[in-house]
């Protein structure tokens, strides 16, 4: 009972810190995240003890009720927060560190080709935005952000920002990001950056072409003048 009360208090604080929509502590009992993680903890204990059927039974019932599917074999640290959460899938061999934040539609899955450790390892203080897919057995480094809709297929260094399909590191920092910084929108846009680079390259090429055109026209005029001079001499 004391453990449950402590767990509830921790969850209330986590949700209050990361979700501005919560208005009262009682609301925590209505959050799918709260229910899904609570039942995951129970299912994981059964899974570790070898009661695989009952562990899966609990996890599947929880998935139907909350829309959040967490395999009981996954290893999850403290402070996991799943905002809204519908469509979140966490695979059997996934490992999540402390203070991880997942948004709706996130998948921590495998590629279907590996054996053994098939799912990603997520470091501490990582934010994975809505609809992002992290597929395969590799690590997302501490203090990293995965942009909405990204598909990450390879390891991400610590303190990185990843966006795109496939996901690319577009920003790295040596400064640890505070956990309350859960901004999903103000992330670098690699497509816009590439277009800006192409536009600048195109501007430089046009400028060089203009110089060459002027030079060629001047050369032709001088050649013509020289030809006329030779003609009349």
C-alpha positions as CSV (number, residue, x, y, z in Angstrom):
1,X,0.0,0.0,0.0
2,X,2.8,2.4,0.9
3,X,4.5,1.6,-2.4
4,X,1.3,2.4,-4.3
5,X,0.9,5.7,-2.5
6,X,4.4,6.6,-3.3
7,X,4.0,5.6,-6.9
8,X,0.8,7.8,-7.2
9,X,2.6,10.8,-5.7
10,X,5.5,10.4,-8.1
11,X,3.1,10.1,-11.1
12,X,1.2,13.2,-10.0
13,X,4.4,15.2,-9.9
14,X,5.6,13.8,-13.2
15,X,2.3,14.7,-15.0
16,X,2.1,18.1,-13.3
17,X,5.7,18.9,-14.5
18,X,5.1,17.7,-18.1
19,X,1.5,18.3,-19.0
20,X,0.1,21.8,-18.7
21,X,-3.4,20.5,-19.2
22,X,-3.7,18.9,-15.8
23,X,-5.6,21.1,-13.3
24,X,-5.9,18.9,-10.2
25,X,-4.1,15.9,-8.7
26,X,-7.2,13.8,-8.9
27,X,-7.0,13.9,-12.7
28,X,-4.0,11.6,-12.7
29,X,-6.3,8.6,-12.2
30,X,-7.9,9.4,-15.5
31,X,-4.7,9.5,-17.5
32,X,-4.1,6.4,-19.8
33,X,-0.4,6.8,-19.1
34,X,-1.0,6.4,-15.4
35,X,-3.0,3.2,-15.9
36,X,-0.7,1.7,-18.5
37,X,2.5,2.2,-16.6
38,X,0.9,1.0,-13.3
39,X,-0.3,-2.3,-14.9
40,X,3.0,-2.6,-16.8
41,X,4.8,-2.6,-13.5
42,X,2.6,-5.5,-12.3
43,X,2.9,-7.4,-15.6
44,X,6.7,-7.0,-15.6
45,X,7.0,-8.5,-12.1
46,X,5.1,-11.5,-13.3
47,X,7.1,-11.7,-16.5
48,X,10.4,-11.7,-14.6
49,X,9.1,-14.5,-12.4
50,X,8.3,-16.6,-15.5
51,X,4.5,-16.1,-15.4
52,X,4.5,-15.2,-19.1
53,X,0.8,-15.9,-19.8
54,X,-0.6,-13.8,-17.0
55,X,1.9,-11.0,-17.7
56,X,0.7,-10.9,-21.3
57,X,-2.9,-11.2,-20.3
58,X,-2.5,-8.0,-18.2
59,X,-0.6,-6.2,-20.9
60,X,-3.2,-7.0,-23.6
61,X,-6.1,-6.0,-21.4
62,X,-4.3,-2.8,-20.6
63,X,-3.7,-2.2,-24.3
64,X,-7.4,-2.6,-25.1
65,X,-8.4,-0.2,-22.3
66,X,-5.7,2.5,-22.9
67,X,-4.5,2.2,-26.4
68,X,-1.0,1.9,-25.0
69,X,0.8,-1.5,-25.6
70,X,3.8,-2.1,-23.4
71,X,5.3,-5.6,-23.6
72,X,5.8,-6.9,-20.0
73,X,9.4,-7.9,-21.0
74,X,10.4,-4.3,-21.6
75,X,12.7,-2.7,-19.0
76,X,11.5,0.8,-18.0
77,X,13.2,3.2,-15.6
78,X,11.7,5.9,-13.4
79,X,9.7,8.9,-14.6
80,X,8.2,7.6,-17.8
81,X,5.5,9.9,-19.1
82,X,3.3,9.0,-22.1
83,X,1.2,12.1,-23.2
84,X,-2.2,11.0,-24.5
85,X,-0.6,7.8,-25.6
86,X,-3.0,6.2,-28.0
87,X,-1.0,4.0,-30.4
88,X,2.2,3.9,-28.4
89,X,3.9,0.5,-28.7
90,X,7.0,-0.6,-26.7
91,X,8.5,-3.9,-27.7
92,X,9.7,-6.8,-25.6
93,X,13.4,-6.1,-25.5
94,X,13.1,-2.3,-25.3
95,X,15.0,-0.6,-22.5
96,X,14.0,2.9,-21.3
97,X,16.1,5.0,-19.0
98,X,14.8,7.6,-16.5
99,X,12.6,10.6,-17.3
100,X,11.6,9.5,-20.8
101,X,8.7,11.3,-22.5
102,X,6.7,9.6,-25.3
103,X,3.9,11.2,-27.3
104,X,1.0,9.5,-29.1
105,X,1.7,7.1,-31.9
106,X,5.3,6.4,-30.9
107,X,6.7,2.9,-31.7
108,X,9.8,1.4,-30.1
109,X,9.9,-1.6,-32.3
110,X,12.1,-4.1,-34.2
111,X,12.7,-4.5,-37.9
112,X,11.6,-8.1,-37.9
113,X,15.0,-9.4,-38.8
114,X,16.9,-9.5,-35.5
115,X,17.1,-12.3,-32.9
116,X,17.6,-11.7,-29.1
117,X,17.8,-7.9,-28.4
118,X,15.5,-6.6,-31.2
119,X,14.2,-3.3,-29.8
120,X,15.9,0.1,-29.1
121,X,17.5,1.3,-25.9
122,X,16.4,4.8,-24.9
123,X,18.7,6.8,-22.7
124,X,17.8,9.2,-19.9
125,X,15.9,12.5,-20.4
126,X,14.8,11.6,-24.0
127,X,11.8,13.0,-25.7
128,X,10.2,11.2,-28.6
129,X,7.6,13.2,-30.4
130,X,4.2,12.2,-31.8
131,X,4.2,9.5,-34.5
132,X,8.0,8.8,-34.4
133,X,9.2,5.3,-35.0
134,X,12.4,4.0,-33.5
135,X,13.1,0.6,-35.1
136,X,16.0,-1.8,-34.3
137,X,18.4,-2.7,-31.6
138,X,20.5,0.4,-31.0
139,X,20.7,3.3,-28.5
140,X,19.2,6.8,-28.4
141,X,21.6,8.8,-26.4
142,X,20.8,10.7,-23.2
143,X,19.1,14.1,-23.5
144,X,18.1,13.6,-27.1
145,X,15.0,14.7,-29.0
146,X,13.3,12.8,-31.8
147,X,11.0,15.0,-34.0
148,X,7.4,14.2,-34.8
149,X,6.9,11.6,-37.6
150,X,10.6,10.7,-37.7
151,X,11.8,7.2,-38.5
152,X,15.0,6.4,-36.7
153,X,16.9,3.3,-37.9
154,X,20.4,3.8,-36.4
155,X,22.1,4.9,-33.2
156,X,21.8,8.5,-32.0
157,X,24.6,10.2,-30.0
158,X,23.7,11.9,-26.7
159,X,22.4,15.5,-26.7
160,X,21.1,15.2,-30.3
161,X,18.1,16.4,-32.2
162,X,16.8,14.0,-34.9
163,X,14.2,14.7,-37.6
164,X,13.2,13.2,-40.9
165,X,12.7,9.9,-42.7
166,X,15.1,8.3,-42.3
167,X,16.0,10.2,-39.1
168,X,19.1,12.4,-39.3
169,X,20.9,14.2,-36.6
170,X,20.4,17.9,-37.4
171,X,21.6,19.4,-34.1
172,X,24.0,18.4,-31.3
173,X,24.7,20.2,-28.0
174,X,27.0,19.5,-25.0
175,X,24.4,21.1,-22.8
176,X,22.0,18.9,-21.0
177,X,18.4,19.9,-21.8
178,X,16.1,20.3,-18.9
179,X,13.3,17.7,-18.7
180,X,10.6,20.4,-18.7
181,X,11.7,21.5,-22.2
182,X,9.1,19.4,-24.1
183,X,8.9,21.5,-27.3
184,X,8.0,19.3,-30.2
185,X,7.7,22.1,-32.8
186,X,10.8,24.3,-32.7
187,X,13.1,21.7,-34.1
188,X,15.5,22.1,-37.1
189,X,13.9,21.3,-40.5
190,X,16.5,19.5,-42.7
191,X,14.4,19.8,-45.8
192,X,14.2,23.6,-45.4
193,X,17.9,23.7,-44.6
194,X,18.8,21.8,-47.7
195,X,16.5,24.0,-49.9
196,X,18.1,27.1,-48.4
197,X,21.5,25.6,-49.3
198,X,20.5,24.8,-52.8
199,X,19.0,28.3,-53.3
200,X,22.3,29.9,-52.1
201,X,24.3,27.6,-54.4
202,X,22.0,28.5,-57.3
203,X,22.4,32.3,-56.5
204,X,26.2,31.9,-56.6
205,X,26.1,30.0,-59.9
206,X,23.9,32.6,-61.5
207,X,26.3,35.3,-60.3
208,X,29.3,33.4,-61.8
209,X,27.4,32.8,-65.0
210,X,26.6,36.5,-65.3
211,X,30.3,37.4,-64.9
212,X,31.3,34.8,-67.6
213,X,28.5,36.1,-69.9
214,X,29.7,39.7,-69.6
215,X,33.3,38.6,-70.2
216,X,32.3,36.6,-73.3
217,X,30.2,39.4,-74.7
218,X,33.1,41.9,-74.1
219,X,35.5,39.4,-75.8
220,X,33.2,39.1,-78.8
221,X,33.0,42.9,-79.2
222,X,36.7,43.3,-79.0
223,X,37.2,40.4,-81.5
224,X,34.7,42.1,-83.9
225,X,36.4,45.5,-83.6
226,X,39.8,43.9,-84.2
227,X,38.4,42.1,-87.3
228,X,37.0,45.3,-88.7
229,X,40.3,47.1,-88.1
230,X,42.2,44.4,-89.9
231,X,39.8,44.6,-92.7
232,X,40.3,48.3,-93.3
233,X,44.1,48.3,-92.9
